[in-house]
Amino acid sequence: MSDIQGWGQDEDDELLFADEDAPDPSSAPSRPAAPWKLLIVDDDPEVHAITRVVLNDVTFDGRRLHFLSAHSGGEARAILNDHPDIAAVLLDVVMETEDAGLRLVHHIREVLGNRRVRIILRTGQPGQAPERQVIVSYDINDYKAKSELTAQKLFTTTVAALRSYQHIDAIERNRQGLETIVDAAGTLFEQRRMDRFAVGVVERVAALLPRAAGAFLCAVPHSATPDGAPPDRPPREAEVLCGTGVFADAVGRPVSAVLPGASCADIAAALARGRSLHRDDHSVALFQTQRPGPAALFIGGHGGLPEVERRLVEIFCSRMSVGFDNVSLYEQLRLAQVATVHALGKLAEYKDEVTGEHVRRIGRWATAIARELQTRGTCGDDADDLFCELIGLASMLHDVGKVAIPDRILRKPGKLDPEEITQMREHATIGGSILRDASGPVGGRNYLTMGAEIAESHHEKFDGTGYPRGLAGDAIPLSGRIVAVADVYDALLHRRPYKEAWELAAVVDLIRAESGRHFDPRVVDAFVAVLERGGPEA
């Protein structure tokens, strides 16, 4: 059965238009589809009326027509601004001025940059706009004299314009969709955390399919199917990992608490069969990943996806599956680094009985100060997200070099003599060397490289009088400047074998007094701000 009904029957009518046959109701789509928008631009009200009569029952590709009317070029500009998805314009030439229609063509193509809309120029005064000249000089798609435009010809011209618009629109949406996918790959593949990557995926799907009411990513919990589970044990239900639109608040809930039974069954079937599926009102697309394991992307309320958008969704999921695996591998590497950091930290704990809790407190303070500096923007790009993520754990390695310092010096209850001080100060260089060697195979910025940086520089002073290298100002790595404040604060506040704990007020007074000498003033200000809020746990 043809997808077009309702055209004029008398091709030779001398009148502009004739009565139409009623459409076949059996051909109506089962679900309402968005109509094609047709803009009529003419200063003759009768032309508007008779155009609507002739084309009122036209259906193309299951979609009817929605008419918009403008009686001047100025009115048309306003409508085109408000409706960028107009499929075709039936445009008169002579309206408020002799070239108003031609000026509107220029506005559409050059000012609005709209290359999709099909422009049909129809004029009752061909002498005012000769066909050959207009076709060559203006980006229009058809030219008709009103005297020749019978009902059948109007129908044919309109449907041809709609078909052309449909093809161009599909190509453009495909291009935009591919751009979205490429951009998503470039941006999301920089993510190093699974939760952020997953959120980015559903946000990009929303950009790819803006008509959809919402989307969410779901997967069966990784621990839900342990090895050795009884074969008759019912599988656990998929849970929502992240969502957008109407599903933004569904995170952590089982899909049965979010969707009706039929939709849940579609998700289960897609996961079981390893194939995506599409319905009139929703789609389920799959990510074949190692972790979180096979995952499903549910897209709801889209009103039916055309083939081009289905292909785009499949391409997107295929690309993002690689991204999920990349993030998973990165997380495994990160966990291996964390385990190494804790192992190295344990070495220092065995040598120094107070190191264990001390380094944990340093880690919390270093992270809080770094985040405060990032918020303030006083250290530029140095305090970026990765820096703030790494510094807490890396700072726990600041004294790892003490493994090489004799216990008689580390645990001496009294004041160290000059030779012992010299030997104690070697722990900064030793710690940096240990961590730098350990970080070699990893590459890039990581906990170990930052740990080496901190171990070597946290005893440097802002005025250049510190050790081991006598660095000053911004020559001291930011991580070292932060840990210098956190280390002194915590060391003075707690009892050590060679000293009693200080009062908080006295510690803060000392740190303020050393701002610009021992400590970076920006770091001191950030530290005080965190302290006034109640500390790093506040």
C-alpha positions in Angstrom: 0.0 0.0 0.0 1.3 3.4 -0.9 2.4 5.7 2.0 0.8 8.7 0.2 -2.9 9.5 0.2 -5.1 12.5 -0.5 -3.9 14.1 -3.7 -6.0 16.1 -6.2 -7.6 14.1 -9.0 -8.0 16.6 -11.9 -4.6 17.5 -13.3 -6.1 19.8 -15.9 -8.2 22.0 -13.7 -8.0 25.7 -14.7 -8.7 26.6 -11.1 -5.7 26.5 -8.8 -7.0 23.6 -6.8 -9.7 20.9 -6.7 -11.5 18.9 -4.1 -9.7 15.9 -2.7 -10.6 12.3 -2.0 -10.8 11.4 1.6 -7.8 9.4 2.9 -8.1 5.7 3.6 -8.4 5.5 7.4 -6.9 2.0 7.4 -3.6 3.6 6.4 -3.4 5.8 9.5 -0.4 5.0 11.7 -1.1 3.1 15.0 0.7 5.9 16.9 0.4 9.6 16.2 3.6 10.8 14.4 4.9 14.3 14.4 3.4 16.1 11.4 5.5 17.7 8.6 5.5 21.5 9.1 4.6 23.4 5.9 5.0 27.2 5.9 2.7 29.2 3.5 4.1 32.7 2.8 1.7 34.8 0.7 0.0 38.1 1.1 -3.3 36.7 -0.4 -5.5 35.2 2.3 -7.3 33.1 -0.3 -4.1 31.4 -1.3 -3.6 30.3 2.3 -7.2 29.0 2.6 -7.2 27.0 -0.6 -3.8 25.6 0.0 -5.0 24.2 3.3 -8.1 22.8 1.6 -6.1 20.9 -1.0 -3.3 19.6 1.2 -5.3 19.1 4.4 -5.7 15.3 4.0 -2.2 14.6 2.6 -0.2 12.0 4.5 3.4 11.2 3.7 5.3 8.4 5.4 2.6 8.1 8.0 2.8 11.8 8.9 0.2 14.5 8.2 0.8 18.1 7.5 0.8 21.0 10.0 0.3 24.4 8.3 1.9 27.6 9.4 0.9 30.9 7.8 2.7 34.2 7.2 1.4 37.1 5.1 4.7 38.9 4.8 8.4 38.3 4.8 8.7 39.8 8.3 6.1 37.4 9.7 7.8 34.5 8.0 11.2 35.4 9.6 9.6 35.2 13.0 8.0 31.8 12.3 11.2 30.4 10.9 13.1 31.5 14.0 10.6 29.7 16.2 10.3 26.6 14.0 13.7 25.4 12.8 12.2 22.1 11.8 9.9 23.4 9.0 10.1 21.0 6.1 9.0 23.1 3.2 8.0 26.7 2.4 5.5 27.7 -0.2 6.7 31.1 -0.9 5.3 34.0 -2.9 7.7 36.6 -4.4 5.8 39.9 -4.4 4.4 40.8 -1.0 5.2 43.9 1.1 7.9 44.6 -1.5 8.5 43.4 -5.1 11.3 41.1 -3.9 10.2 40.2 -0.4 10.1 36.5 -1.2 13.6 36.6 -2.7 14.9 38.5 0.4 13.4 35.8 2.6 15.2 33.1 0.6 18.5 34.9 1.4 17.5 35.2 5.1 16.7 31.5 5.3 19.9 30.3 3.6 22.5 32.9 4.7 21.3 34.4 7.9 19.6 31.4 9.5 22.0 28.9 7.8 19.1 26.6 7.2 20.0 24.3 4.3 17.5 21.6 5.1 14.1 23.4 4.4 12.8 23.0 0.9 11.8 26.3 -0.7 9.1 26.2 -3.4 8.8 29.6 -5.1 5.4 30.2 -6.6 4.4 33.5 -8.2 1.5 35.1 -10.0 3.9 37.5 -11.7 6.6 35.5 -13.4 7.8 38.7 -15.1 8.9 40.1 -11.7 11.1 37.1 -11.1 12.1 35.3 -14.3 12.5 31.5 -13.6 16.0 31.1 -15.2 17.5 34.0 -13.3 15.9 33.1 -10.0 16.9 29.4 -10.2 20.5 30.4 -10.9 20.8 33.2 -8.4 18.8 31.9 -5.4 19.0 28.7 -3.4 15.5 27.5 -4.1 14.3 24.0 -4.8 11.4 24.6 -7.2 9.7 27.4 -9.2 6.1 27.4 -10.1 3.8 30.0 -11.7 0.5 30.0 -9.8 -1.4 29.8 -13.1 0.1 26.3 -13.8 -0.1 25.0 -10.2 -3.2 22.7 -10.3 -4.2 20.6 -7.3 -2.3 17.6 -8.6 0.8 19.6 -9.3 0.7 21.2 -5.9 0.4 17.8 -4.4 3.3 16.4 -6.4 5.5 19.4 -5.7 4.8 19.3 -2.0 5.4 15.5 -1.6 8.6 15.7 -3.6 9.8 18.5 -1.3 8.9 16.5 1.8 10.7 13.5 0.5 13.8 15.6 -0.3 13.6 17.2 3.1 13.3 13.7 4.7 16.5 12.5 3.0 18.5 15.6 3.7 17.3 15.7 7.3 18.3 12.0 7.7 21.8 12.8 6.4 22.1 15.8 8.6 20.9 13.9 11.7 23.3 11.1 10.8 26.2 13.6 10.5 25.3 15.3 13.8 24.9 12.0 15.5 28.3 10.8 14.3 29.8 14.1 15.5 28.2 13.5 18.9 29.7 10.0 19.0 33.1 11.2 18.0 33.0 14.0 20.5 31.7 11.7 23.2 34.6 9.2 22.5 37.1 12.0 22.7 35.7 13.4 25.9 34.5 10.4 27.8 37.6 8.3 27.1 39.5 10.8 29.3 37.4 9.7 32.3 39.1 7.5 34.8 36.2 6.7 37.1 33.5 4.2 36.1 30.7 6.2 37.8 31.6 9.4 35.9 32.0 7.6 32.6 28.6 6.0 33.0 26.9 9.3 33.7 28.7 10.8 30.7 27.3 8.0 28.5 23.7 8.6 29.4 24.1 12.3 29.0 25.5 11.9 25.5 22.6 9.6 24.6 20.2 12.4 25.7 22.1 14.7 23.3 22.0 12.1 20.5 18.2 11.6 20.9 16.8 14.9 22.3 13.2 13.7 21.7 13.5 10.9 24.2 11.9 11.4 27.7 14.9 9.9 29.4 17.5 7.2 29.4 19.3 5.0 32.0 22.1 2.5 32.1 21.5 -0.7 34.0 23.4 -3.9 34.8 23.1 -6.9 36.9 25.2 -6.3 40.1 28.7 -7.8 39.6 28.4 -9.8 42.9 24.9 -11.1 42.0 26.2 -14.2 40.1 29.1 -15.5 42.1 31.0 -18.6 40.9 29.7 -21.8 42.3 26.1 -20.5 42.7 23.5 -23.2 42.4 22.3 -23.6 38.8 18.7 -23.2 39.8 19.3 -20.0 41.7 17.2 -17.2 40.2 19.3 -14.5 38.6 19.4 -11.1 40.3 17.6 -8.2 38.7 19.4 -5.5 36.8 19.8 -2.2 38.7 20.0 1.4 37.4 23.5 2.7 37.5 22.7 6.3 36.3 19.9 8.1 34.4 18.8 11.3 32.8 15.4 12.9 32.2 12.5 11.2 33.8 15.0 8.5 35.1 17.3 10.9 36.8 16.2 9.8 40.3 16.2 6.1 39.6 19.9 5.4 40.5 20.4 2.3 42.6 16.8 1.0 42.1 15.9 -2.3 40.4 14.5 -1.8 37.0 11.2 -3.3 38.1 10.7 -0.4 40.4 11.2 2.0 37.5 9.5 0.4 34.5 6.3 -1.6 33.8 6.6 -5.3 33.4 6.7 -5.4 29.6 9.7 -3.0 29.5 11.5 -4.9 32.2 11.0 -8.1 30.1 12.5 -6.3 27.1 15.6 -5.5 29.1 15.9 -9.0 30.4 15.4 -10.5 26.9 18.0 -8.1 25.4 20.6 -9.0 28.0 19.9 -12.8 27.7 20.0 -12.8 23.9 22.8 -10.3 23.5 20.9 -8.2 21.0 19.3 -4.8 21.1 15.6 -4.3 20.5 13.4 -1.4 19.6 9.7 -0.7 20.3 7.4 2.1 19.4 8.0 3.9 22.6 11.4 2.6 23.9 14.6 0.9 22.9 17.1 -1.3 24.7 20.7 -1.1 23.5 23.5 -3.3 24.8 27.1 -2.7 25.9 29.2 -5.8 25.7 31.7 -5.1 28.5 33.8 -7.0 31.0 32.9 -4.7 33.7 30.2 -3.9 34.9 29.5 -6.9 32.7 26.8 -6.8 29.9 24.9 -3.6 30.5 21.7 -2.3 29.0 20.9 1.2 27.9 17.1 1.9 28.2 15.8 4.8 26.1 12.2 5.7 26.9 9.6 7.9 25.4 11.2 8.5 22.0 8.1 7.8 19.9 9.8 5.3 17.7 13.4 5.6 16.3 13.9 5.8 12.5 16.5 3.4 11.1 19.2 6.1 11.0 18.9 6.8 14.7 18.9 3.0 15.5 22.2 2.7 13.7 23.6 5.7 15.5 22.6 4.1 18.9 24.3 0.9 17.9 27.5 2.7 16.8 27.5 4.7 20.0 27.1 1.6 22.2 29.9 -0.2 20.3 32.3 2.7 20.8 31.3 3.1 24.5 31.8 -0.6 25.2 35.5 0.0 24.5 35.4 2.9 26.8 33.9 0.9 29.6 36.6 -1.7 29.3 39.3 1.0 29.2 38.0 2.6 32.4 37.8 -0.8 34.0 41.5 -1.5 33.1 42.4 1.9 34.5 40.6 1.2 37.7 42.5 -2.1 38.1 45.7 -0.3 37.5 44.7 2.3 40.1 43.8 -0.3 42.6 47.2 -1.9 42.0 48.9 1.4 42.7 46.8 1.9 45.8 47.9 -1.5 47.1 51.5 -0.6 46.4 51.1 2.7 48.3 49.6 1.0 51.3 52.4 -1.6 51.2 55.1 1.1 51.2 53.2 3.0 53.8 53.3 -0.1 56.1 57.1 -0.1 55.9 57.1 3.4 57.5 54.6 2.3 60.1 56.9 -0.5 61.2 59.7 1.9 61.7 57.7 4.7 63.4 54.9 3.8 65.8 53.1 7.1 65.3 53.3 7.1 61.5 50.1 5.0 60.9 47.5 7.5 62.1 49.6 10.5 61.3 49.8 9.6 57.6 46.0 9.0 57.4 45.3 12.4 58.9 47.9 14.0 56.5 46.0 12.4 53.6 42.7 13.9 54.6 44.2 17.3 55.2 46.1 17.3 52.0 43.0 16.5 50.0 40.9 19.1 51.7 43.5 21.8 51.2 43.9 20.9 47.5 40.2 21.1 46.9 40.0 24.5 48.6 42.8 25.7 46.4 41.0 24.4 43.4 37.8 26.2 44.4 39.7 29.4 44.9 41.7 29.1 41.7 44.7 30.7 43.3 47.1 28.0 42.0 45.9 27.9 38.4 45.8 24.6 36.6 48.2 23.0 39.1 45.3 22.0 41.4 43.2 20.2 38.8 40.9 17.2 39.3 43.6 14.6 39.0 45.9 16.4 41.4 43.1 16.6 44.0 42.4 12.9 43.4 46.0 11.8 43.8 47.3 13.9 46.6 45.5 12.3 49.5 47.0 8.8 49.0 50.3 10.1 47.7 50.8 12.3 50.8 50.7 9.1 52.9 54.2 8.3 51.5 55.8 11.6 52.5 58.0 9.9 55.2 58.6 6.5 53.5 62.3 7.3 53.4 62.5 6.8 57.1 62.8 3.1 56.5 66.5 3.8 56.0 66.9 5.8 59.2 68.2 3.9 62.2 65.7 3.3 65.1 68.0 5.0 67.6 67.5 8.2 65.7 63.8 7.8 64.8 62.8 7.0 68.4 65.3 9.1 70.3 63.3 10.9 73.1 65.5 13.9 73.2 66.9 16.4 70.8 69.0 15.2 67.9 72.7 16.2 67.6 74.0 17.8 64.4 75.2 14.5 62.9 71.8 12.8 63.7 70.0 15.7 62.1 72.0 15.4 58.9 71.3 11.7 58.9 67.5 12.2 59.6 67.3 14.7 56.7 68.4 12.1 54.3 65.0 10.5 54.5 63.6 13.0 52.1 66.0 12.1 49.3 65.8 8.4 50.0 62.0 8.4 50.0 61.9 10.3 46.7 64.4 7.8 45.2 62.4 4.7 46.3 59.1 6.0 45.0 60.6 7.3 41.7 62.1 3.9 41.0 58.8 2.2 41.8 56.8 4.5 39.6 59.0 3.9 36.5 56.9 1.1 34.9 53.6 2.9 35.5 54.2 6.1 33.5 52.2 9.3 33.7 51.0 11.2 36.8 50.1 8.6 39.5 50.2 8.1 43.2 53.9 7.0 43.1 55.2 9.9 41.1 53.4 12.4 43.2 54.5 10.5 46.3 58.1 10.9 45.2 57.6 14.6 44.6 56.1 15.0 48.1 58.8 12.9 49.8 61.5 15.1 48.3 59.9 18.5 48.8 57.7 18.6 51.9 60.7 19.8 54.0 61.5 22.6 51.6 60.6 26.1 52.8 58.9 28.9 50.9 61.8 31.3 51.5 64.4 28.8 50.3 65.9 27.8 53.6 64.5 24.2 53.7 66.1 20.9 52.6 67.2 18.9 50.7 67.6 21.2 47.7 66.9 24.7 49.1 64.0 25.3 46.7 61.9 28.5 47.1 58.4 29.7 46.2 56.7 28.1 43.2 59.8 26.1 42.5 58.6 23.8 45.3 56.0 21.4 43.9 52.5 22.4 45.0 52.0 18.9 46.5 55.0 19.5 48.7 53.8 22.9 49.8 50.5 21.5 50.8 51.9 18.6 52.7 54.4 20.9 54.5 51.5 22.7 56.2 49.5 19.5 56.9 52.6 17.7 58.3 53.7 20.5 60.7 50.1 21.0 61.8 49.5 17.4 62.6 53.0 16.8 64.1 52.7 19.7 66.5 49.1 18.9 67.5 50.0 15.3 68.6 52.5 13.9 71.0 55.8 12.5 69.8 58.6 10.7 71.6 60.6 14.0 71.7 57.7 16.4 72.5 54.3 16.9 74.0 51.2 17.9 72.0 50.6 21.6 71.4 47.4 23.5 71.9 45.4 24.0 68.7 45.5 27.8 69.0 49.3 27.8 69.4 49.7 25.5 66.3 47.5 27.8 64.2 49.3 30.9 65.4 52.7 29.3 64.4 51.4 28.4 60.9 50.1 31.9 60.4 53.3 33.4 61.6 55.3 31.2 59.2 53.2 32.2 56.2 55.6 33.5 53.5 58.6 32.1 55.2 58.2 28.4 55.9 54.8 28.1 54.1 53.1 29.2 50.9 50.7 32.0 51.9 48.0 30.6 49.5 48.2 27.2 51.1 48.0 28.7 54.6 44.9 30.6 53.7 43.3 27.5 52.2 44.3 25.5 55.4 42.8 28.1 57.7 39.5 28.1 55.6 39.2 24.3 55.9 40.0 24.5 59.6 37.4 27.2 60.2 34.8 24.9 58.6 35.6 22.2 61.1 38.4 20.3 59.4 38.6 18.0 56.4 35.7 15.8 57.5 33.3 18.8 57.8 
